[in-house]
Amino acid sequence: MDIAPKAPLAARIAQGRGLEPADLVLRGGRVFDLITGDLVETDVAICGDTIVGVFGSYAGRRTIDVSGKILVPGFIDTHLHIESSLVTPHEFDRCVTTRGVTTAICDPHEIANVCGVPGIQYFLDAAEHCLMDIRVQLSSCVPSTHMETAGARLEAADLLPLRDHPHGIGLAEFMNFPGVLMQDPGCMAKLEGWQGRHIDGHAPLLRGNDLNGYLAAGIRTEHEATGYDEALEKLRKGMRVLIREGSVSKDMEALAPLLTERHAPYLCLCTDDRNPLDIGEHGHLDYMIRTLIARGCPALAVYRVASLSAAEAFGLKDRGLIAPGKRADIAVIDTLEGCHASMVLAGGVVADAAAFAARGAVAPVARHSVKAPPITAADFRTGGNRVETPVIGILPGKIITEHLTYDIAPQDGDKRPDIDRDLVKIAVIERHGKNGNRATGFVKGFGLKRGAIASTLCHDHHNIAVVGADYADMARAVSRLTEIEGGFVVVADGLVLAELALPVAGLMSLDPFEVVRDRLVVLRAAAKGLGVTLEEPFLQLAFLALPVIPHLKITDMGMVDVDRFEIMP
């Protein structure tokens, strides 16, 4: 759908000059000028989807009084996976736009790993029916590595036909940085196909000459910097660093000292993976803005990275300022420090119930995608005679994990969970109907005392991941995920205590975001009832299977030493 009609050029000029009444005038508020940092009381005149007048007085066919409010440019989330919001793009739009987010640059590689090009096309089609401007990056690493089984494989030839789609915006995060450095032919073909276009990066802890080689491929943005020194090196080498604050990956505190007016032109904000519960409790980019200001970052720098710097980093020349000729993306907020939006315009349309109802919808794809083989309790036994055992160590607030080693003695040919040492079983089970793979290992950091939790949201291959203290409960959780077409499940003593069905590719609900949010509250409480100490156990579980993030992970093929980029024997 068109957000608002693109007004004829002559009308924009005439309304901007004040020769004709503007289609819409916002009156009585103060504009936060991101060039000077001044708060200026002024009318804002809008023609169709375009701002045509500021710093003056205007007559309008329609006028909205915004007295006492501050007007800022709409916010731009520069990297996210809408699938991790657990709702469809349609519902994500309704959930987040009213918080001031008017542009979302998304990588649909979660659904692409399940069903390939149809998943990407689903997002491109959905973008036509959203109030916010959803820009879709084409998923560059499906699967992310050779050490996992995904539901699809995308090569350069699969992506090239979508390259010029009007809602496209380049090649998505290039996670296989070893493949780039080693000039893997498949990686090279994708990079060649997008030379001169935007290529998004993903290179956690990559430094020195290897970083230089990675950047020489034409990669220009990065959301995986987790420390000040790493981020500063990437900035100095021409990368735009995206400060991330998701439900699991929380880098805002570490990178806040970098956010100054000097650095702001080269920084952006992103959420990567954020679920409706966190959005409901804390917020989205609005939460980042008020937290950064409270942390001492200059308000001008913060609002710049939330809009203007983001627009320039991704070549979106038509937005990022409240200025003539720019897209009418405007958040009407209480204070710069509070950043609570009372009204949001996206492309000149007020984001209200009527506007959301008028959008239309797109039929979901990838139903019945969970095809896991039958699983029994015995499938979670871990054999081997070696007492020395690799263990995934969780770092709360990080998707980077520790590579720990513990002595776990086999008992009757099985290495069993050790609750006293917080060593519980983790397993990944192939669910795309490809090969029936399954692998088991150990993880430390959940605090789980009994039962099991399981998920089909399992980055990036989205097989089934299950953590448990009891094998029978783990088997029940896996079987229940198949019955509900994917989602989250908490099981204890053979009973399903809580669940959330995600039937769209095993990733997204068909329910409104409010329903998903409420069910996440129940799920989180059920997990805590089993002893889980993590604030966000389900998304934390999902990242334990991502073999492109250091240091130790697990896929359906086994434990993965990410530093060596190999499956452990």
Salt bridges, closest charged atoms under 4 A:
ASP23 OD1 - ARG61 NH1 2.82
ASP43 OD1 - ARG27 NE 3.50
ASP49 OD1 - LYS6 NZ 3.79
ASP77 OD2 - HIS284 NE2 3.52
GLU91 OE1 - ARG94 NH2 2.84
ASP93 OD2 - ARG359 NH1 2.92
ASP107 OD2 - HIS109 ND1 2.71
GLU110 OE2 - HIS81 ND1 3.67
GLU110 OE2 - HIS109 NE2 3.27
GLU110 OE1 - HIS459 ND1 3.06
GLU110 OE1 - HIS462 NE2 2.44
GLU128 OE2 - HIS167 NE2 3.64
ASP133 OD2 - ARG135 NE 3.02
ASP133 OD1 - HIS167 ND1 3.82
ASP133 OD2 - ARG319 NH1 2.68
ASP164 OD1 - ARG197 NH1 2.96
GLU173 OE2 - HIS79 NE2 3.25
GLU173 OE2 - HIS81 NE2 2.90
GLU173 OE2 - HIS109 ND1 3.68
GLU173 OE1 - HIS202 NE2 3.73
GLU173 OE1 - HIS223 NE2 3.11
ASP200 OD2 - HIS79 ND1 3.35
GLU222 OE2 - LYS234 NZ 2.54
GLU224 OE2 - HIS202 NE2 3.10
GLU224 OE2 - HIS223 NE2 3.40
GLU224 OE2 - ARG244 NH1 2.91
GLU230 OE2 - LYS234 NZ 2.72
GLU233 OE1 - ARG207 NE 2.31
GLU233 OE2 - LYS237 NZ 2.74
ASP251 OD2 - ARG244 NE 2.97
ASP251 OD1 - LYS398 NZ 3.40
GLU253 OE2 - ARG295 NE 3.01
ASP272 OD1 - HIS79 NE2 3.18
ASP272 OD1 - HIS81 NE2 3.24
ASP272 OD2 - HIS223 NE2 3.85
ASP272 OD2 - ARG244 NH1 2.80
ASP273 OD1 - HIS459 NE2 3.79
ASP278 OD1 - ARG524 NH2 3.57
GLU281 OE1 - HIS282 NE2 3.81
GLU281 OE1 - ARG524 NH1 3.69
ASP286 OD2 - ARG99 NH1 3.06
ASP286 OD2 - ARG290 NH2 3.15
ASP318 OD1 - ARG319 NE 2.85
ASP329 OD2 - ARG327 NE 2.67
ASP334 OD2 - HIS340 ND1 3.12
ASP379 OD1 - ARG438 NH2 2.88
GLU388 OE1 - ARG386 NH2 3.01
ASP412 OD2 - ARG416 NH2 3.40
ASP414 OD2 - ARG416 NE 3.86
ASP414 OD1 - LYS425 NZ 3.47
ASP418 OD2 - ARG421 NE 2.75
ASP460 OD1 - HIS109 NE2 2.94
ASP460 OD1 - HIS459 ND1 3.63
GLU483 OE2 - ARG476 NH1 3.75
GLU483 OE1 - ARG480 NH1 2.89
GLU485 OE2 - ARG367 NH2 2.83
GLU485 OE1 - HIS368 ND1 3.45
ASP493 OD2 - ARG450 NH1 3.46
GLU499 OE1 - ARG480 NE 2.74
ASP511 OD2 - ARG519 NH1 2.80
GLU514 OE1 - ARG94 NH2 2.69
ASP518 OD1 - ARG517 NE 3.45
GLU536 OE1 - ARG524 NH2 3.21
ASP561 OD2 - ARG564 NE 3.67
ASP563 OD2 - HIS551 ND1 2.91
